[in-house]
Amino acid sequence: MAHAENDITINRPAGEVYAFLADGLNNPKWRPGVQKIALKSGAAGEPGAVYSQTLTGPKGRPLQGDYEITDAEPGRLLGFQVVAGPARPAGRYQLTEHDGSTTVRFSLDLKLPLVMRVLDSLVTKTMESEVAQLTNLKGVIEAG
């Protein structure tokens, strides 16, 4: 299984960080690979909500990366499952508040089919790049 995770502390309360993450329309503000995104169905940030997302793929080509919110515990946990695209990882943001700041742990997991396990290190590297974008998240949220 390919796995990547990262964490960062953001100088804002957990409720504020969670609200920003739960609104998928904020993704282009901190994830430069997101070309466009729209709420496709469901209520924003609620379990079952599906976001249609176009990402920058290899060689700059557009790539679908639609995802569905699977878990939503305001201020604590936001889980999702990618439902369109060549790779369909499950992800989660775990939030822990302490003294007005919030530590966010972002993890991604992807079960690769047996025939694709040869690509495990490449997929893991891509996922590590994705979770490293928490630095961008911190900058955007703290800038207000």
C-alpha positions in Angstrom: 0.0 0.0 0.0 1.3 3.4 -0.9 1.2 5.8 2.1 2.2 9.4 2.8 1.5 11.8 5.7 2.6 15.1 6.9 1.6 17.4 9.8 1.9 21.1 10.4 0.7 23.5 13.1 -1.4 26.5 12.0 -1.9 29.5 14.3 -5.7 29.4 14.1 -8.4 27.5 16.1 -9.5 24.1 14.9 -12.9 25.2 13.9 -11.5 27.8 11.5 -9.0 25.4 9.9 -11.7 22.7 9.6 -14.2 25.1 7.9 -11.5 26.0 5.4 -10.6 22.4 4.6 -14.2 21.2 4.5 -15.1 23.7 1.8 -13.5 22.0 -1.2 -13.8 25.2 -3.2 -10.8 26.5 -1.2 -8.5 23.8 -2.7 -7.1 26.1 -5.5 -6.0 28.6 -2.9 -3.5 26.2 -1.4 -3.1 23.3 -3.9 -1.5 24.7 -7.1 -2.3 21.5 -9.1 -6.1 22.2 -8.8 -7.2 23.8 -12.1 -10.9 23.9 -11.2 -13.3 22.5 -8.7 -17.1 22.5 -8.2 -19.5 21.0 -5.8 -21.1 18.3 -7.9 -23.6 16.9 -5.4 -24.5 16.9 -1.7 -24.0 19.6 0.9 -20.6 21.3 1.1 -18.3 19.6 3.6 -20.8 17.0 4.6 -20.5 13.2 4.2 -21.6 12.2 0.7 -20.7 15.5 -0.9 -18.9 15.0 -4.2 -16.5 17.6 -5.6 -15.7 17.5 -9.3 -12.0 18.5 -9.6 -9.7 18.9 -12.5 -6.0 18.6 -11.7 -2.8 19.3 -13.6 -1.5 15.8 -14.6 1.7 14.6 -16.2 3.0 17.0 -18.9 0.4 19.6 -17.8 -2.5 17.6 -19.1 -5.8 17.9 -17.3 -6.8 15.0 -15.1 -10.0 14.3 -13.2 -9.6 13.8 -9.5 -13.2 14.0 -8.2 -13.6 13.1 -4.5 -16.3 12.3 -2.0 -16.4 13.4 1.7 -16.6 10.2 3.7 -16.1 11.5 7.3 -16.9 14.9 8.8 -16.4 15.7 12.5 -16.2 19.5 12.7 -13.0 20.7 14.3 -11.5 17.1 14.4 -11.6 15.0 11.3 -12.3 15.3 7.6 -12.0 12.2 5.4 -12.4 11.7 1.7 -12.1 9.2 -1.1 -11.0 10.0 -4.6 -13.7 8.6 -6.9 -12.5 9.6 -10.4 -9.1 9.5 -12.0 -6.3 7.0 -12.5 -5.3 6.9 -8.8 -8.0 6.8 -6.1 -6.5 7.3 -2.7 -8.3 7.7 0.6 -7.3 10.7 2.6 -7.9 12.3 6.0 -7.2 15.5 7.8 -7.0 15.0 11.6 -7.0 18.2 13.6 -5.8 18.7 17.2 -6.3 22.1 18.9 -3.9 23.3 21.6 -3.6 26.9 22.9 -5.5 28.4 20.0 -3.4 26.7 17.4 -4.2 23.6 15.4 -2.0 20.7 14.3 -3.2 19.2 11.0 -2.1 15.7 10.1 -2.8 14.9 6.4 -2.5 11.3 5.3 -3.1 9.5 2.0 -3.4 5.8 1.4 -3.7 3.9 -1.9 -4.1 0.2 -2.4 -2.4 -0.6 -5.7 -3.6 -3.5 -7.8 -1.0 -6.3 -7.9 0.0 -5.4 -11.5 0.7 -1.8 -10.6 2.8 -2.5 -7.4 5.9 -1.9 -9.5 4.8 1.8 -9.5 4.5 1.9 -5.7 7.6 4.2 -5.1 6.5 6.6 -7.9 2.9 6.8 -6.5 4.2 7.3 -3.0 6.5 10.1 -4.2 3.5 11.8 -5.8 1.4 11.4 -2.6 4.3 12.8 -0.5 4.3 15.9 -2.7 0.6 16.3 -2.1 0.7 16.1 1.7 3.7 18.5 1.7 1.4 21.2 0.5 0.3 21.7 4.1 2.9 24.4 4.1 0.7 26.3 1.6 -2.4 25.7 3.7 -0.7 27.2 6.7 0.3 30.3 4.8 -3.1 30.9 3.3 -5.1 30.4 6.5 -2.7 32.4 8.7 -2.7 35.3 6.1 -6.5 35.4 6.5 
